[in-house]
Amino acid sequence: MNSTLAVIINIPMLFLVYVLMYFTQALSGKRQFYGVSLNSDYFAKKEFKNLDKKFKLLLTVGFIAFVIITLVSIYIFEAYLASSIIPILGFCLYQFIIFVYIHNKVKALKQDLSLEIHDLELKKTKIILDTDFINEKNRIIKKYSMLFWIPLIINLLVAIYTATQYNSMPDIIPTHWGFTGEADAFSQKSFFSVFGNVFMSIGVGIIIYISSVNSLKSRAKLNSDNINESKKAHLNYLNKIAFTFFILNLSCQVLFINILIATVNASNVNTYIMWTATILLVVSSIYQTYVYYKSPSKYKDAVYSVDDDDDNWIFGSIYNNHNDPSLFVQKRFGVGWTVNIGSIKGKILFFSPFIIVIVILFIAFNIQ
């Protein structure tokens, strides 16, 4: 990699992270403001708007600083690999720090204003239990839960095939492929270099499956003022989200399968398959973000539930409620779902990605 290519790759990635974070509050719905439950009528109140501006200013300053760090890493130290990892990780950590800072400011402001304004809190309505709606929701979840198994099973079969071909594989195998699909890094065949990809693909596949199913099971908040229209909107939303999860699952597993087959054959990856799966992954992610943004559970008039309580959240971003049976709940800040670490399953799922990263680094170290 040369300096020009490093800039072309790294700066746009940094900018993408910046843009996504800049508009995160706008995508967070009408129930929370920087991770704090708040009546959306007051989102535009001067004090809260000033905190929003402060977050965006600090974010912009951080973005400029990490762009400079990236350019210095590339042109002065010629650390091309480091410039692809350290600035992005550093910027993500910086984002979290300033989010927590603004979150605490919003929380304190809400507490101060509540002394004179009595409707800052979300309206605490009663939870609606509709058996017909629950049965239809469970039917959709069951159908897609079965579909989610298909790419995972196919990946498992390819992993088994990879294991059976280990002895016949050449001594030197590819470990990385470029944009054109051509292998550009190689290593000696070993248990870690081959089965590391196998274990990683299966592990990621299992995590994606569990996350997808439990995200669909997350709490749906109906509107008590218009129950029939609300049920229809929720079921339509659930079908769309489930379909995007299926495409995401399929795309990820196809990418892993493509890599495993290329590893077995010591060849280039299939470019057509690689780019088709990648495009599907990006398009379905964007569409899922849009569908999630339209989630009826994020509307102001959705019923109040336990995950709307500020006391059940750490830093406004980590849900911790051992009395809530839900494994996943919708995020307060941004798009997607987060794990309830109040349960043992939640703790395991929460730390699984960190374990996978450690395993990947361990494999990479042993390949070297």
C-alpha positions as CSV (number, residue, x, y, z in Angstrom):
1,M,0.0,0.0,0.0
2,N,1.3,3.5,-0.9
3,S,0.4,6.8,0.7
4,T,-2.1,7.8,-1.9
5,L,-4.1,4.6,-1.5
6,A,-3.9,4.8,2.3
7,V,-5.5,8.3,2.1
8,I,-8.2,7.3,-0.4
9,I,-9.2,4.4,1.9
10,N,-8.7,5.8,5.4
11,I,-10.0,9.4,5.2
12,P,-13.4,8.5,3.7
13,M,-13.8,5.8,6.3
14,L,-13.2,8.4,9.0
15,F,-15.6,10.8,7.4
16,L,-18.3,8.1,7.2
17,V,-18.0,7.4,10.9
18,Y,-18.2,11.2,11.6
19,V,-21.3,11.7,9.5
20,L,-23.1,8.7,11.0
21,M,-22.4,10.0,14.5
22,Y,-23.3,13.6,13.6
23,F,-26.8,12.5,12.6
24,T,-27.3,9.8,15.2
25,Q,-29.6,11.8,17.5
26,A,-31.8,12.6,14.5
27,L,-32.1,8.8,13.9
28,S,-32.9,8.0,17.5
29,G,-36.6,8.6,17.5
30,K,-38.9,10.8,19.5
31,R,-38.5,9.2,22.9
32,Q,-34.9,9.8,24.0
33,F,-32.5,12.8,23.7
34,Y,-28.8,11.7,23.9
35,G,-29.9,8.6,25.8
36,V,-32.2,10.3,28.2
37,S,-36.0,9.8,28.2
38,L,-37.6,13.1,27.3
39,N,-40.8,14.4,26.0
40,S,-40.0,15.3,22.3
41,D,-41.9,18.6,22.7
42,Y,-38.8,19.8,24.5
43,F,-36.2,18.6,22.0
44,A,-36.2,22.1,20.5
45,K,-36.0,23.9,23.8
46,K,-33.0,26.3,23.7
47,E,-31.1,24.5,26.6
48,F,-31.3,21.1,24.9
49,K,-30.5,22.5,21.4
50,N,-27.3,24.1,22.8
51,L,-26.2,20.7,24.1
52,D,-26.9,19.2,20.7
53,K,-24.8,21.9,19.1
54,K,-22.0,21.4,21.7
55,F,-21.9,17.6,20.9
56,K,-21.6,18.3,17.2
57,L,-18.9,20.9,17.7
58,L,-16.8,18.6,19.9
59,L,-17.4,15.8,17.3
60,T,-16.2,18.0,14.4
61,V,-13.1,19.1,16.4
62,G,-12.3,15.4,17.1
63,F,-12.8,14.5,13.4
64,I,-10.4,17.2,12.3
65,A,-7.8,16.1,14.9
66,F,-8.0,12.4,13.9
67,V,-7.8,13.4,10.2
68,I,-4.5,15.1,11.0
69,I,-3.3,12.1,13.0
70,T,-4.1,9.9,10.0
71,L,-2.2,12.1,7.6
72,V,0.8,12.3,9.9
73,S,0.7,8.5,10.3
74,I,0.7,8.1,6.5
75,Y,3.1,10.8,5.3
76,I,5.5,11.2,8.1
77,F,5.7,7.7,9.8
78,E,4.5,5.7,6.7
79,A,2.6,3.5,9.1
80,Y,-0.1,2.5,6.5
81,L,-1.5,-0.4,8.6
82,A,-1.6,1.7,11.8
83,S,-3.3,4.5,9.9
84,S,-6.1,2.1,9.0
85,I,-6.7,1.0,12.6
86,I,-5.6,3.5,15.3
87,P,-7.4,6.7,14.1
88,I,-10.7,4.9,13.6
89,L,-10.5,3.2,17.0
90,G,-9.4,6.4,18.6
91,F,-12.2,8.4,17.0
92,C,-14.8,5.8,18.1
93,L,-13.5,6.0,21.7
94,Y,-13.5,9.8,21.5
95,Q,-17.1,9.7,20.2
96,F,-18.2,7.6,23.2
97,I,-16.5,9.9,25.7
98,I,-18.2,13.0,24.4
99,F,-21.5,11.2,24.1
100,V,-21.3,10.3,27.8
101,Y,-20.3,13.9,28.6
102,I,-23.4,15.3,26.8
103,H,-25.6,12.5,28.1
104,N,-24.7,13.5,31.7
105,K,-25.3,17.2,30.8
106,V,-28.8,16.4,29.4
107,K,-29.7,14.2,32.4
108,A,-28.7,17.0,34.8
109,L,-30.5,19.6,32.8
110,K,-33.7,17.5,32.7
111,Q,-33.5,17.1,36.5
112,D,-33.1,20.9,37.0
113,L,-35.9,21.8,34.6
114,S,-38.3,19.2,36.1
115,L,-38.6,21.4,39.2
116,E,-40.5,23.9,37.1
117,I,-41.7,21.8,34.1
118,H,-43.8,18.8,35.0
119,D,-44.2,17.0,31.7
120,L,-40.5,16.5,30.7
121,E,-40.9,12.8,31.3
122,L,-42.5,10.5,28.7
123,K,-46.1,9.9,29.5
124,K,-46.3,6.7,31.6
125,T,-49.1,4.8,29.9
126,K,-50.1,1.2,30.6
127,I,-48.5,-1.6,28.7
128,I,-50.8,-3.1,26.1
129,L,-51.0,-6.9,25.9
130,D,-52.9,-8.1,22.7
131,T,-52.9,-11.9,22.3
132,D,-53.7,-11.7,18.6
133,F,-50.9,-9.3,18.0
134,I,-48.5,-11.4,20.0
135,N,-49.4,-14.6,18.2
136,E,-49.0,-13.0,14.8
137,K,-45.6,-11.5,15.9
138,N,-44.5,-14.9,17.1
139,R,-45.5,-16.5,13.7
140,I,-43.3,-14.0,11.8
141,I,-40.4,-14.6,14.2
142,K,-40.8,-18.4,13.9
143,K,-40.8,-18.2,10.1
144,Y,-37.7,-16.1,9.8
145,S,-35.9,-18.0,12.6
146,M,-36.1,-21.1,10.3
147,L,-34.9,-19.0,7.3
148,F,-32.0,-17.7,9.3
149,W,-30.7,-21.2,9.8
150,I,-30.2,-21.8,6.0
151,P,-27.0,-19.7,5.5
152,L,-25.6,-20.8,8.8
153,I,-26.1,-24.5,7.9
154,I,-24.5,-24.0,4.4
155,N,-21.6,-22.3,6.1
156,L,-21.2,-25.1,8.5
157,L,-21.2,-27.7,5.7
158,V,-18.5,-25.7,3.9
159,A,-16.5,-25.5,7.1
160,I,-16.7,-29.3,7.4
161,Y,-15.6,-29.6,3.8
162,T,-12.6,-27.3,4.6
163,A,-11.6,-29.5,7.5
164,T,-11.7,-32.7,5.3
165,Q,-9.5,-31.0,2.7
166,Y,-6.8,-29.8,5.2
167,N,-4.3,-32.5,4.4
168,S,-4.5,-32.0,0.6
169,M,-4.1,-28.2,0.8
170,P,-0.8,-26.7,-0.3
171,D,1.8,-25.7,2.2
172,I,1.4,-22.0,1.4
173,I,-2.1,-20.6,1.5
174,P,-3.6,-17.1,1.0
175,T,-4.7,-15.2,4.0
176,H,-5.9,-11.9,2.5
177,W,-7.5,-10.8,-0.7
178,G,-7.6,-7.3,-2.3
179,F,-10.4,-5.3,-4.0
180,T,-9.9,-7.3,-7.3
181,G,-10.2,-10.6,-5.5
182,E,-6.6,-11.5,-5.9
183,A,-4.6,-12.9,-3.0
184,D,-2.1,-10.4,-1.7
185,A,-0.9,-12.0,1.5
186,F,0.2,-15.6,2.2
187,S,1.3,-17.8,5.1
188,Q,2.4,-21.3,5.9
189,K,-0.5,-23.7,6.3
190,S,-1.2,-24.3,9.9
191,F,-4.0,-25.1,12.3
192,F,-4.5,-21.4,13.1
193,S,-4.3,-20.1,9.5
194,V,-7.0,-22.5,8.3
195,F,-9.2,-23.3,11.2
196,G,-9.1,-19.8,12.5
197,N,-11.3,-18.7,9.5
198,V,-13.5,-21.7,10.1
199,F,-14.1,-21.0,13.8
200,M,-14.5,-17.3,13.1
201,S,-17.1,-17.8,10.3
202,I,-19.1,-20.2,12.5
203,G,-18.8,-18.0,15.6
204,V,-19.9,-14.9,13.7
205,G,-22.7,-16.8,12.1
206,I,-24.0,-18.0,15.5
207,I,-23.8,-14.4,16.9
208,I,-25.6,-13.0,13.9
209,Y,-28.4,-15.7,14.2
210,I,-28.9,-15.1,17.9
211,S,-28.8,-11.3,17.5
212,S,-31.3,-11.4,14.6
213,V,-33.8,-13.6,16.3
214,N,-33.7,-11.7,19.6
215,S,-33.8,-8.3,17.9
216,L,-37.1,-9.5,16.3
217,K,-38.3,-10.5,19.8
218,S,-37.6,-7.1,21.3
219,R,-40.5,-5.3,22.8
220,A,-43.1,-3.8,20.5
221,K,-44.8,-0.7,21.9
222,L,-48.3,-0.3,20.6
223,N,-50.2,3.0,20.5
224,S,-53.2,2.8,22.9
225,D,-55.0,5.6,21.0
226,N,-55.2,3.7,17.7
227,I,-54.6,0.1,18.5
228,N,-55.6,-1.5,15.2
229,E,-53.5,0.8,13.0
230,S,-50.6,0.5,15.5
231,K,-50.8,-3.4,15.3
232,K,-50.8,-3.2,11.5
233,A,-47.8,-0.8,11.4
234,H,-45.8,-3.0,13.9
235,L,-46.4,-6.2,11.9
236,N,-45.4,-4.5,8.6
237,Y,-42.3,-3.1,10.3
238,L,-41.4,-6.6,11.7
239,N,-41.7,-8.3,8.3
240,K,-39.4,-5.7,6.7
241,I,-36.8,-5.8,9.5
242,A,-36.9,-9.6,9.4
243,F,-36.3,-9.7,5.7
244,T,-33.3,-7.3,6.0
245,F,-31.9,-9.5,8.7
246,F,-32.1,-12.5,6.4
247,I,-30.3,-10.7,3.5
248,L,-27.6,-9.5,6.0
249,N,-27.2,-13.0,7.3
250,L,-27.0,-14.5,3.8
251,S,-24.5,-11.8,2.6
252,C,-22.2,-12.3,5.5
253,Q,-22.2,-16.1,5.2
254,V,-21.6,-16.0,1.5
255,L,-18.6,-13.8,2.0
256,F,-17.2,-16.2,4.6
257,I,-17.9,-19.2,2.3
258,N,-16.1,-17.4,-0.6
259,I,-13.0,-17.0,1.7
260,L,-13.1,-20.6,2.9
261,I,-13.3,-22.0,-0.6
262,A,-10.4,-19.7,-1.8
263,T,-8.4,-20.9,1.2
264,V,-9.0,-24.6,0.4
265,N,-8.1,-24.1,-3.2
266,A,-5.2,-21.6,-2.5
267,S,-6.8,-19.3,-5.1
268,N,-8.3,-15.9,-5.6
269,V,-11.8,-15.3,-4.3
270,N,-14.7,-15.1,-6.7
271,T,-14.9,-11.4,-7.5
272,Y,-18.5,-11.6,-8.7
273,I,-19.7,-13.3,-5.6
274,M,-17.6,-11.0,-3.4
275,W,-18.9,-7.8,-4.8
276,T,-22.5,-9.0,-5.1
277,A,-22.5,-10.1,-1.4
278,T,-20.8,-6.8,-0.4
279,I,-23.3,-4.7,-2.3
280,L,-26.2,-6.6,-0.8
281,L,-24.7,-6.2,2.6
282,V,-24.4,-2.4,2.2
283,V,-27.8,-1.9,0.6
284,S,-29.7,-4.1,3.1
285,S,-27.9,-2.2,6.0
286,I,-29.0,1.1,4.6
287,Y,-32.5,-0.1,4.1
288,Q,-32.7,-1.6,7.5
289,T,-31.5,1.7,9.0
290,Y,-34.4,3.5,7.2
291,V,-36.9,0.9,8.3
292,Y,-35.7,1.1,11.9
293,Y,-35.9,4.9,11.8
294,K,-39.6,4.4,11.0
295,S,-40.1,1.9,13.8
296,P,-43.5,2.5,15.5
297,S,-41.9,1.8,18.9
298,K,-39.8,4.9,18.5
299,Y,-42.8,7.2,18.1
300,K,-43.8,9.7,20.8
301,D,-47.2,8.1,21.3
302,A,-45.9,4.5,21.8
303,V,-46.7,3.1,25.3
304,Y,-44.3,3.5,28.2
305,S,-42.3,0.4,29.2
306,V,-39.4,-0.6,31.5
307,D,-36.7,0.2,29.0
308,D,-37.9,3.8,28.9
309,D,-36.8,4.2,32.5
310,D,-33.5,6.1,32.8
311,D,-32.5,4.1,35.9
312,N,-32.1,0.9,33.9
313,W,-29.4,2.4,31.6
314,I,-25.7,2.9,32.1
315,F,-24.4,6.0,30.3
316,G,-27.6,6.0,28.4
317,S,-26.3,3.2,26.1
318,I,-26.0,0.0,28.1
319,Y,-29.2,-1.6,29.2
320,N,-29.0,-3.4,32.6
321,N,-32.3,-4.7,34.0
322,H,-32.3,-8.2,35.6
323,N,-36.1,-7.9,36.0
324,D,-36.7,-7.6,32.2
325,P,-36.8,-11.0,30.4
326,S,-36.0,-9.3,27.1
327,L,-32.5,-10.2,25.8
328,F,-32.5,-7.3,23.3
329,V,-34.1,-3.9,23.5
330,Q,-33.9,-1.0,21.0
331,K,-31.1,1.4,21.4
332,R,-31.7,4.8,23.0
333,F,-29.0,6.6,20.9
334,G,-28.7,5.6,17.3
335,V,-30.1,2.7,15.2
336,G,-30.3,-0.9,16.2
337,W,-30.6,-3.0,19.3
338,T,-28.5,-3.5,22.4
339,V,-28.1,-6.4,24.8
340,N,-29.7,-6.5,28.2
341,I,-26.6,-7.3,30.4
342,G,-28.9,-7.9,33.4
343,S,-29.0,-11.6,32.4
344,I,-26.2,-14.2,32.1
345,K,-27.1,-14.7,28.4
346,G,-26.9,-11.0,27.9
347,K,-23.4,-10.8,29.5
348,I,-22.2,-13.7,27.4
349,L,-23.5,-12.1,24.2
350,F,-22.2,-8.6,25.1
351,F,-18.7,-9.9,25.6
352,S,-18.7,-12.3,22.7
353,P,-17.5,-9.8,20.0
354,F,-14.6,-8.8,22.3
355,I,-13.6,-12.4,22.6
356,I,-13.8,-12.9,18.8
357,V,-11.5,-9.9,18.3
358,I,-9.0,-11.3,20.8
359,V,-9.1,-14.7,19.0
360,I,-8.6,-13.0,15.6
361,L,-5.6,-11.0,16.9
362,F,-4.2,-14.2,18.5
363,I,-4.6,-16.0,15.2
364,A,-3.0,-13.2,13.3
365,F,-0.1,-13.2,15.7
366,N,0.5,-16.9,15.3
367,I,0.3,-16.7,11.5
368,Q,3.1,-14.1,11.7
